[in-house]
Amino acid sequence: MSKVTLRPTIPADLPDVIGEPLPYRIRAITALVDGRVIGMGGIAFPPDGPVIAFVQLAPSRPARGASSEDGAVCHDDRATGAIPEAKRYPVAFHRAGLMAMAMIRASQAKQVVATADAGSDVAVRWLKRLGFKPADDQRIEGKLLFIWSRESEGDAGPSPAAADFRPPRPVQSSTCPRRVAPWPLSTSAARR
């Protein structure tokens, strides 16, 4: 059983997920399985706009046990081979989402925006669970806009821990991968 390691993102992680130079600064957490980057998420700081919460998944890899020659696979690995590997570890990625929310709370950001695919009920539930609320003004076709606000949490300023905030230390999760577990958040705003 593979373990997911969560650690602060380093510049060497970016080509595995984004594949282009970043247009602005980010603060993120990287998820790795067997030393391979499977995704990252965190917050982006565009110079002329709101702080953006994002998740980027590494492109899909063939499922373990998949054979391109004869099509033989272990139980339903055929169904998971086409999805990003990160979607097989929803518990670890939710843990990373909670770590990203701690980053948000420790930052000076008063508001953070995120988007979800309009057809993804899972993404909508996950963003709400993390504390985001649907925006009144929906301007992005095919996406739903969500906003996290410091005021909506009843926190008028940075938490007392903000001054002592340090990036999260690497942690490992031994959660068993699931066959078809949808990863809820598809925020590609960090690419724009």
N, C-alpha and C positions, 0 to 999 in steps of 0.2 A: 504494500500500500504506500503510495507516494504521499509525502508531506508537503504542505504549502508553507513557505517561509515568507513572512511579511517584514519588509525593512524599508528605511527611507530610500527614496529614489536617488540614483546617482546618474550623471550624464551618460555613462555607458549603457544604461537601460533604455534610453530613448529610441535608438534605431530599431530595436525589437518591436516597438509598439507604434511609434509615430512616423518614423521614416523620413522626416523632414525637419529642418531647423525650427525651433520654437519661436513664435513671433513675440512672446513675452515670458515673464518669469512665472515659474510654477513652484509649488511645494507639494510633494506627492509621496505616496507609499507604493512600493513595487511588490508584486506577488510573484514568487518563483516556485517552480516544481522541479526537483532534481537539478537545480542550478539554472534552469531556463526561465526567462521572463515570460509570464503568461498574461500579465496585465499590470496596469497602474491606475491609481486614482488619487485625486486630491483637489487642490484649488489652484486656479490660474489668476494672475493679476494683470489684466490688460491695462495699458496706461490711460486710456480714455473711456473706461466703461466699468461696469460692476465686476466684482469678484465672481468667478465662475467655478462651480463644482463640476468635476469631470471624471469620467472613467473611460479608459482606453484599453481594449483587449488586444492581445497579440493575435495575428492571423491564425486560423485553425491549422492544426497538424493532424496527420492521420492518427486514428485511435490506436492505442496499444493493441496488438494482436490482429490488426487489419492487414490483409494481404491484397495488394493490387493485382496480383497475378490471377488467383483463382476466386477472389471475392470471399474467402473464408474469414470469418471474424468470430471473436468470443461473444457470447450472448448478443446483446443489442448494440455492440460497438459501431455497427454500420450507421446507426442513427446519430451517434455522437461524433463521428469522424468529420462531419461537415461544419460543426459548430466550434467556436473558439474553445480551446482547452479549459480556459478559466471558468466557463459555465458549468463545468463538472465539479466545482468546489464552491457551492453557494454559501456554505457556512463560513469558510475562510474569507470570502469576499465581503460578506456582511460584517465580519470582524474588522476588515480593512475599512469598510464604510464608517464604522463606529470610530475608528482611529482618525479618519479624515474629519469627522464631525468634531472630535476633540481639537484638531488643528484649527478648524473654523472658529470654535468657541474661544480658543486661545489667541486668535488673531485680532487685529483691530477692525476687521470688517464688520460693518453695521448690517449689510445685506449680502447675500450670496445667491446667485441664480443657478438653476440647473434645468436641463430639458430631458424629456423622456419621449420615446416614440409614442405617437398618439394611440396606436393600437395595442400598447403593452400595459395591460392591467397590472401585471407584476411590477413593472417599473413605477407605476403610479402608487401602488401600495407601499413599495420600498421607500420612495422619497417621502411619503407622508410619515412612515414609521421613523425615518431619520429626522423629522421635524420640519420638512419643507411643506409649504402650502401652495396650492394652485394660484397662479397670478390671475388677476381680474382681466388683464389685457393679454390675449393670446395672439401673438404676431407672427409666429413661425409656422408655416404650412407643414403639416405632417408631424409636428412636435407639440408637446404640451410644456409650457413654461411654468416653473416652480420657483418660489422664493423662500429663503430662510432669512429670518430677521431676528436680530438680537433682541429687539423690543418684544417680539412675539413669544420669546422665551422668558420674559420678565427679567432680563438682564440688561441693565442700563449701560454697562461697560464691560470691559474684559474681565474674565473671571480672575480671582486671586492667583490662580495657578498660571495665568498667562505670562507673568514676569519670570516664572521658573520653567516655562515650556522648553522641553528638549524633544528632538525628533524621537519617534518611537523606536525602541530597540527591536531587533529581529525577534519574531516569535514563530513558532511552528505549530501547525494544526495537523492533527492526524485524522481529520475527518475523511471519511470514505467518499470517494467521488461518486456522484450520482449519474445515472445514464443520460437523462435528458432534463437537466435542471436549467431553466432559463435564467440568464443573468439579467437583472432588471433594468439597469440604467445604461442607456446608450447615449451618453453625452459626448458628442464629437466637437463641442464648441471650442475646445482647446486647440483644435487644428485650424480654426478660422483665423 
